Amino acid sequence: MNNTSKLKAIDALTASIPSFTCKPSCADCCGPVMMTRLESLRIRNQTGVNTDDQIVRLLELLEKGPPPDKEIHCVFLDQQTHRCTIYAIRPAVCRVFGSSSEKRLICPHDCKPDQPLTPQQTEALMSKIDQLGI
């Protein structure tokens, strides 16, 4: 399976994620995120931005915590509008946030679909995406 086929398979999997309406102008979930190699490659090819920097920021955040005087946001978050500048090609973890009842992925504002993914469904979905995205 080539990269194009793998990305199409990832897109088909993410299309099954239930949708919901977010709180307007909220960017609470838009921190540095992990993504697969193929998701990173697609973003880099379409934006010219090296997403490896995003992953380094996440690892630093996990290691020592955010600076007390500032929030760390995704590099693709427009700071003026609080909108994702890569929404159509955003990574799977961004797509599943708020759409799952897995405690780490629950929206802090209780925005969610009528039928959120269970933690088991979320794990199975993300595992398939990780395997494809290597």
N, C-alpha and C positions, 0 to 999 in steps of 0.2 A: 504494500500500500504506500503510495507516495504522499508527500506532504499536503498536496492539494486535496487528495482524497481524505486524508486524516482530518484536515481542517473542516471539510464538509461534514464528516462524521461528528466532529465536536459541535459544529453548528446545529446539526440535527438533534443532538442530545440536549443542548441548551435551549432549543426551541420548545422542549417539553416542560421547562421550568414554569410553574404558574406565575402569572403576572399580578401586579397590584399597583395601586397609586401611592407614590411617595408623598411625604410632607413637602409642600412647595419650599424651594430655596434651602432645603436641608442638604448638608454634605457630611453628616455625622459618620457615615460609613465609608467615606472616601479617603482612607489612609493608604499608606503603601500596601500593596497586595502581592501575594505570590501568584505566579502564573506559569503555565507550561512553556517549554521551549518554543513550541509552535505558535502559541498565542503571542509570546514575546516577539518572535520573528515577524509575524503578521503586523503587529503594531509598529515595529521598527521600520518595516518596508513601507507602510502607509504614512508614517509620520516623520520618519528620520530620527526619532528619539530613541536613544539606547535604553531599553527597559532594564538592563542589568543594574543600572543605578537605582532603580526602584527596589529591586530585590536587596541590594546592599543596604539601603535605607531601612527596609523592613527588618533585616537581621540585626542591624544596630539598635533599632527600637526594641526588639525583643530582648536583646542582650542587656541594655542599660536603661531602658525606659525613655520616654520622650522628655525633651528639655522642659523644665517647669514653666518657662515663660512663653512657649509657643507650641501650637499644634502642628503635627506633621501631616500634610495632605498629599494625596496622589498628585504626581506631576501633571496629570491630564485633567485635573479639576480647574476650571476657569474660576479664578478667585473673585472676579467681579459678579458673575452670574450664578455661581455655585452649580454649574452644569458640567457634565462630563463631555470633554471634547472628542472622545473616542467611543461614544455610546454604542454605535453600531458594531464595533469590534472589541468591546470591553471584555476582559477575561471572565471565565466561567464563575469564579468566586464572586465577582461583582454582580453577576446575573442571579446567583442563588441567594445572595444576602437579602434577608427579609422574606424570602419565599420558602424558608425552611423553619421547622420547629426545633432544629439543632440549636442549643442555647448560645453558642458563639456567633450564630448567624441571625439572631432575632433582632428586628429593628427596635431601637430604643424608644421609638414613638408609637409602637404597637401597630405600625402599618404592616399589613400582611394580606395574602390572598385568602379567599374563602377556604381553600383546601391546601394548606402549606405542605411541603414535602416533610415526611417524617425524617428523623435523624438517620434511619437505616436507608431510606431512599436517597437522601442527600449523600451519604457515604458511598453508596453504590454508583451514583451518577458521577461524583467527583473522581472516584477511582477509575472509572472508564475513561473519563476525560484525561486524567493524568497519564494513563497508559497510552492513549493515542497521541498525546502531546509531547512525548519524550523526544 
